[in-house]
Amino acid sequence: MLCIYHESTDPYFNVATDEYILKHLQEDCFMLWRNDNAIIVGKFQNTLSEINYDYVKANNIAVVRRISGGGAVYHDLGNLNFSFTQTGEDSSLTDFEKFTRPIVEVIRQLGADARFAGKNDLMIDGKKIAGNAAHIHKNKILHHGCLLFSSEMRNVSQALRINPVKYIDKAHKSVPKRVTNISEHIKKPVTVEQFAELLMNHVLELYSDSRLYKFTEADIHAIQKLRDEKYATLEWNYGKSPDYNFKKAVRTNGGLLEMNLEVKKGKIEKAKIFGDFFSEKGIDEIEDALTNINHEENEIRKVLSRFNIQQHFSNITIEDLIGAIF
């Protein structure tokens, strides 16, 4: 087994790395990595319905879709992420408890009563410390998880706090649970870096065929290409969302403004605007201009900037309209 700890904290690169070790490294792998501030959404989720858009934008938080299912999770440098890839032919490939056992053992060695619970969670004292997800490619599995070690809990709650009435869709929704940091429960204080070292050493001892591995220049070049062409793209992170209807009402100086959108494959197929505002030229042109474009702020700003908004919405600004669209 190849054991990898790489130093990148770029969320787009790191999520691409997961796909790379699954599909391009022949040997089984164990990998530890950390992300700078990011929300990682499940493959089948509606991205915009999982994030607090205003908070994410204001705090420059990356949003990346992974190849595995499950719910959205917040990453920061206080999290430690782990990935296993393994080749096999039987149902044990999807055994979440088997893959998380080394993590549980290390946390218990540090004095905390960690346990596997439910379908795919790790818990301490009834609070979640990690969620896990998996993706099978041919006869190989990628199993990965996010360990809350010393994460900033305020950011976790703020970044993932969304308005559930804005979106109507059939996408898998994240289920909020009570969470806690591992560092608050262990008896001997250690840093996240020291925790990573303990975990890596434990895995190296557990697997007789394990050895440390550093990515080659060819590996890094291939991962960077995958990052740039897939994981850093609007199409992958937002356009792959299931179809949804969006509705949001905001108060403005010009009155109530309510936006209704039908979105398919990330593009607005229909836009209807309601409210008690006044309009000199009507709003049909604006509704038409919003159709067949991506539900994405920069593109929408570009479209709206072509109009004298005051002629269509008295005492309402482009910022008001953007606020109603996200």
Secondary structure, 3 states (H helix, E strand, C coil): CEEEECCCCCHHHHHHHHHHHHHHCCCCEEEEECCCCEEEECCCCCHHHHCCHHHHHHCCCEEEECCCCCCCEEECCCEEEEEEEEECCCHHHHCHHHHHHHHHHHHHHCCCCEEEECCCEEEECCEEEEEEEEEEECCEEEEEEEEECCCCHHHHHHHCCCCCCCEEECCCCCCCCCECCHHHCCCCCCCHHHHHHHHHHHHHHHCCCCEECCCCHHHHHHHHHHHHHHHCCHHHHHHCCCCEEEEEEEEECCEEEEEEEEEECCEEEEEEEEECCCCCCCCHHHHHHHCCCECCHHHHHHHHCCCCHHHHCCCCCHHHHHHHHC
